[in-house]
Amino acid sequence: MQEDILNPESRDFVTALASGLEVIRSFDDEHPRMTLSEVATRTGMNRAKARRILLTLHALGYVRKQHRYFELAPRVLHLGYAFLSANNYRGVIQQYLEDITSEIGESSSLGVLDGEDVIYVARSAAKHRLMAITLSVGTRLPAAHTSLGRILLAQLPNAELEDYLSRVELIRHTDKTIVDIDELRDQVIVARQQGYAVADQELDPGLRSLAVPAYDAKHQLIGAINVSTNAARVDIDTLLGVYLPIMQKKAAQIRLHVN
């Protein structure tokens, strides 16, 4: 259960900090370099506010400026490194992900839930490429349409799950994408009951994936681990009959070795 979240209207809520983080998050694969106007548009801020934040981030070394364009500077990586350093289980899990890739020849990842997205925090990539986008540590994908996201949603208490379902926007990516809230809820409940989740070509044509939750020795949720395959190469029977037992075994080993 998450602790109570501070209301933005509270006197303790630091609006300037929230706005600064929002500006940082506005940069992504499709928007690596932006003008002041573009940042203001993507964040919904007025130009004056966006300008002050960008110039402050520039002064602190988190943003680089070249003529009219702004882009994130390498110092931003320190923020992500702080998370990885604080969660020292990553090195252990990385080895298990690499074992999965070595054993079945498919990519495997560890993801955590962040709002309406799942974020990749560790990954072992197979040689073949599965998606049009490149998946790497730090990649964000919609939780609703990924196996990682679904099994993580399945770990939420009912009240938190309903809160997520009340605010999520379901976007169709393929003809198999679930865009009905009730159907998504049913899928999450099934995943909760069976202990694994499958996403079959909902985010990208041909992408089929399977995920199971990962807990530490104290039964605290670390995240979820998955395996991603090509639907033309690996059918559902193989995914569940061969890959699932391997993933469940690795999850059990993680629970034994991560304190």
SULMOPE-V703210 format. One record per helix or strand of 2 or more residues. SS is the DSSP state (h for helix, s for strand). FROM is the first residue (numbers start at 0). LEN is the number of residues. If there is no record, write none. Layout:
ss = <SS & SS>
from = <FROM & FROM>
len = <LEN & LEN>
This chain:
ss = <h & s & h & h & s & s & h & h & s & s & s & h & h & h & h & s & s & s & h>
from = <14 & 32 & 35 & 46 & 62 & 68 & 73 & 89 & 106 & 116 & 139 & 142 & 146 & 157 & 180 & 196 & 206 & 220 & 235>
len = <11 & 3 & 8 & 14 & 4 & 4 & 13 & 15 & 8 & 8 & 3 & 3 & 7 & 10 & 14 & 4 & 9 & 10 & 22>
